[in-house]
Amino acid sequence: MVRSTLTAALLGLTLTSCASVQQDTPKNVSESLIGIWAMLPLKGGIANVVEYSKDGSSTLYPFNCANDNKEQPEVSTYSLSNNDKTIHHQSDKNEFKLEILSLNERMMELEMPLGNKSYNFAYYRVNNVKPLCDLYKKFTPFNASEFTPQLILPAHSKLDHLLGKWSSHSWFNDDKWVIEILKDIDGNYILENTESTHFTYLFNNFKWHNDELRMSAYSYATDPKLFKEKYHKYRRPLSISFNEDPSKLDIHLYEHARKSTIVLRKIEK
């Protein structure tokens, strides 16, 4: 659903290509259309939400994930063509048509003809009027407000055993990973991710459980080509425990109910 004041901005491509939704349409399009639909965000952040009502009215809720600008909802009337393949919208300010490319219980894909071109927009059925900004943020550079790192480790009698640089042969997606635990001039023990191949790692919520250091880990990419990867802007529980071999550390990763362990080796100076 688009509006005249936003038409130019909507001409940008979506963050991901409109997934080829199955070309299916229900027997009763008018009933299936009723409900709240959230747009897959566009590159500029536009992520409008539209609600189709049984009385033939539609309400457009303008949202932009890239800023906090607020615009008033726009109410219009809508009607379907005889073949149920076109939605005609009309209000005091605007009039346009949207072709229904696909419509099912979960998704809808619409096409807007404009001059010699046409533009596709994908929507997901939702329960509330709320934009899909999480999808937009996923494909954007890391912002410091999204995760606040913690550097200082809580006290523990064996912290001296952690001092130094520790390296993995592989990490996420064969990403070599190096952490360094050092002691600052105030006697604090600091944990830092000093080197990685693809992602940068941040940590917070440190807590000791016996001899296991538990924390939250957050990874992000700086290369835009990796913004679509799973581990860009990805948070998961992580813990560090001592290995019987003092030249090694065990890193435990938790994802859902699964635990995996990676061994880090101390880098000799």
SULPE-V183474 format. One record per helix or strand of 3 or more residues. SS is the DSSP state (H for helix, E for strand). FROM is the first residue (numbers start at 1). LEN is the number of residues. If there is no record, write none. Layout:
{{SS FROM LEN} {SS FROM LEN}}
This chain:
{{H 4 7} {H 29 5} {E 35 5} {E 49 4} {E 57 5} {E 74 7} {E 86 5} {E 95 9} {E 107 8} {E 117 10} {H 133 6} {H 144 3} {H 159 4} {E 164 5} {H 172 3} {E 177 7} {E 189 8} {E 199 11} {E 212 10} {H 224 3} {E 234 9} {E 248 8} {E 258 9}}
